Amino acid sequence: MNSCLHENCSVEMKHRGLCGSHYKASERLVKSKRTTWEALESKGLALPPKQRWGVYVKDVLDGLGDDIGSEATDGVGGLESHDQ
C-alpha cells in the first residue's frame, strides 16, 4: 500500500498521491487560489494528475518527445476514430 504524501499520514493514497482528506483540503486551497497544483507538485506535496488508466500525463508527454507525427496531432488530441 502506498501511503499519503502528507507528513505523518499513513492512509492509502487515492488522488495525486494524497488520501481523500488531504486531497480535498488541497483542492480547496487550489480552488480558493491560495496555491496551485503546480506549486504543490514542486514542493512534493502532490503528484501530477493521472489519466483514468493510471498513466501520469507528464510521463506520456515526455515519452512522445519529437516523435509526434501529424497524425497524432490531428483531431482532438490525436484521439479521433480511424474506423473505416
Backbone bond lengths (Angstrom), bond angles and torsions (degrees), N, CA, C in turn:
res aa  C-N    CA-C-N  psi(-1)  N-CA   C-N-CA  omega(-1)  CA-C   N-CA-C  phi
1 M - - - 1.463 - - 1.530 109.19 -
2 N 1.296 116.65 130.39 1.463 121.42 173.53 1.513 108.31 -89.70
3 S 1.329 116.25 128.35 1.454 118.98 -178.27 1.525 110.88 -95.20
4 C 1.295 114.55 162.73 1.466 125.04 -178.97 1.531 111.00 -52.35
5 L 1.326 116.53 143.83 1.459 122.19 178.18 1.523 113.00 -69.90
6 H 1.324 117.54 -20.60 1.457 121.46 -177.43 1.526 109.50 -65.00
7 E 1.322 115.60 135.88 1.462 121.38 -178.33 1.532 111.25 -56.28
8 N 1.305 116.45 135.46 1.470 124.85 177.57 1.526 113.76 65.31
9 C 1.326 118.14 21.29 1.465 121.12 176.63 1.526 108.06 -112.81
10 S 1.316 116.73 124.10 1.463 120.70 -178.29 1.527 112.41 -109.22
11 V 1.325 116.60 10.95 1.454 121.45 179.47 1.530 108.80 -73.85
12 E 1.323 117.35 146.20 1.461 122.30 -178.49 1.527 111.26 -60.51
13 M 1.346 115.65 137.39 1.469 119.96 178.80 1.524 110.17 -72.06
14 K 1.318 115.63 142.62 1.466 122.17 -179.97 1.523 112.24 -120.24
15 H 1.326 116.52 -51.65 1.464 121.83 -175.16 1.525 109.53 -131.24
16 R 1.345 115.92 129.93 1.467 121.73 177.30 1.523 112.29 53.06
17 G 1.313 116.90 31.16 1.456 121.49 178.26 1.511 114.31 80.13
18 L 1.314 117.05 8.92 1.465 122.02 -177.70 1.521 110.84 -115.86
19 C 1.326 116.14 152.33 1.461 119.72 171.93 1.532 107.52 -71.24
20 G 1.306 116.91 170.81 1.464 120.66 -177.70 1.515 113.59 -57.59
21 S 1.330 117.23 -42.25 1.472 120.78 -177.76 1.525 111.76 -66.91
22 H 1.327 116.43 -45.91 1.461 119.10 -179.03 1.528 111.68 -72.19
23 Y 1.328 117.67 -30.06 1.463 119.99 175.16 1.526 109.83 -64.49
24 K 1.329 116.49 -46.92 1.479 120.31 -179.46 1.525 110.88 -61.94
25 A 1.336 117.09 -40.75 1.470 120.15 178.57 1.526 110.29 -63.52
26 S 1.328 116.91 -43.62 1.466 120.76 178.37 1.519 110.90 -64.84
27 E 1.327 116.14 -41.65 1.461 120.85 179.28 1.527 110.98 -60.39
28 R 1.338 117.33 -40.33 1.469 120.85 177.82 1.531 110.66 -62.79
29 L 1.343 116.93 -40.25 1.465 120.07 178.27 1.526 111.28 -64.75
30 V 1.319 116.68 -40.40 1.473 120.60 178.97 1.525 110.32 -66.82
31 K 1.321 116.92 -46.06 1.466 120.15 -179.11 1.523 112.39 -63.82
32 S 1.338 117.03 -31.27 1.464 120.19 179.06 1.531 111.96 -85.69
33 K 1.345 115.38 4.61 1.462 123.35 177.31 1.529 113.20 64.23
34 R 1.339 117.08 25.33 1.459 120.76 176.18 1.528 111.03 -84.16
35 T 1.344 116.43 -16.31 1.460 122.77 175.44 1.522 108.08 -159.82
36 T 1.315 116.69 -178.55 1.464 121.73 175.77 1.525 108.08 -129.72
37 W 1.332 115.93 162.14 1.457 119.22 175.92 1.522 109.91 -63.01
38 E 1.322 117.35 -36.23 1.459 121.14 179.70 1.525 111.19 -62.28
39 A 1.333 116.78 -41.67 1.470 120.75 178.41 1.522 110.57 -64.72
40 L 1.329 116.81 -42.02 1.465 120.41 178.09 1.521 110.74 -64.22
41 E 1.328 116.80 -40.99 1.469 121.14 178.18 1.525 110.27 -62.38
42 S 1.330 117.72 -44.26 1.469 120.85 -176.61 1.530 111.74 -65.48
43 K 1.331 117.37 -25.91 1.465 121.50 178.48 1.523 112.50 -92.31
44 G 1.337 116.17 2.04 1.458 120.08 -179.73 1.514 113.74 76.17
45 L 1.337 116.46 18.86 1.462 121.22 -178.27 1.516 113.14 -96.66
46 A 1.321 117.62 -1.77 1.464 123.40 177.31 1.524 108.04 -161.58
47 L 1.316 115.73 155.74 1.456 121.74 175.83 1.527 108.81 -99.59
48 P 1.333 118.00 161.84 1.461 120.32 174.68 1.533 109.90 -61.60
49 P 1.334 117.47 157.79 1.469 119.69 -179.75 1.526 111.29 -66.90
50 K 1.327 115.73 151.69 1.458 121.88 176.92 1.522 109.26 -105.57
51 Q 1.318 115.04 150.38 1.462 120.25 169.60 1.530 106.41 -75.47
52 R 1.290 117.62 171.22 1.463 121.39 -179.28 1.519 112.98 -57.21
53 W 1.325 116.94 -36.36 1.455 119.84 -175.36 1.528 112.02 -84.74
54 G 1.329 118.08 9.82 1.450 121.77 172.52 1.513 115.93 86.78
55 V 1.327 117.93 16.77 1.462 120.88 179.30 1.522 108.04 -102.68
56 Y 1.330 117.02 131.46 1.453 119.42 176.86 1.523 109.52 -67.75
57 V 1.320 116.91 129.96 1.457 122.96 -178.04 1.526 110.22 -56.12
58 K 1.332 117.62 -44.56 1.454 121.43 -179.13 1.525 111.05 -60.34
59 D 1.335 118.39 -41.31 1.462 121.19 179.70 1.524 111.27 -63.02
60 V 1.322 116.69 -39.01 1.460 120.32 178.93 1.523 109.95 -65.10
61 L 1.336 116.68 -47.61 1.456 120.56 -178.73 1.525 111.20 -64.66
62 D 1.336 117.75 -40.59 1.459 120.70 177.70 1.519 110.67 -63.68
63 G 1.317 117.34 -36.63 1.457 121.59 -179.31 1.514 113.38 -69.65
64 L 1.324 117.53 -23.43 1.458 120.85 -179.78 1.522 111.81 -74.24
65 G 1.324 116.55 -37.99 1.465 120.86 178.48 1.513 112.37 50.40
66 D 1.341 116.32 -134.87 1.460 121.87 -178.38 1.519 112.36 -90.29
67 D 1.325 117.70 5.73 1.462 120.99 -177.47 1.514 113.12 -83.43
68 I 1.326 117.48 7.53 1.458 120.64 -178.35 1.518 108.66 -74.55
69 G 1.319 115.52 115.17 1.459 120.55 178.69 1.506 110.65 -90.09
70 S 1.327 116.62 171.28 1.463 120.22 -178.69 1.519 111.01 -63.49
71 E 1.362 117.24 -30.15 1.468 118.70 179.40 1.519 111.80 -66.52
72 A 1.336 117.98 -25.58 1.458 121.34 179.71 1.520 111.69 -79.63
73 T 1.309 117.61 -17.55 1.455 119.72 -178.09 1.521 112.72 -106.73
74 D 1.335 118.00 -1.74 1.457 120.94 176.41 1.522 109.49 -76.52
75 G 1.298 116.97 149.97 1.461 120.34 177.31 1.507 111.45 74.02
76 V 1.323 116.06 -154.92 1.453 121.95 -177.29 1.521 109.01 -90.24
77 G 1.308 116.80 98.49 1.448 121.71 177.60 1.514 113.92 60.46
78 G 1.316 117.48 21.88 1.459 120.27 179.13 1.515 113.42 75.15
79 L 1.324 117.27 16.84 1.452 121.10 -176.43 1.521 112.55 -106.16
80 E 1.321 116.63 17.05 1.464 119.30 -178.83 1.529 110.55 -68.01
81 S 1.288 116.99 158.80 1.457 122.28 -179.26 1.520 110.46 -81.18
82 H 1.319 117.01 141.37 1.466 122.42 176.62 1.513 111.27 -113.09
83 D 1.336 116.08 33.26 1.467 119.98 179.74 1.523 109.34 -64.69
84 Q 1.333 115.33 140.41 1.455 118.74 -178.66 1.498 110.74 -113.25
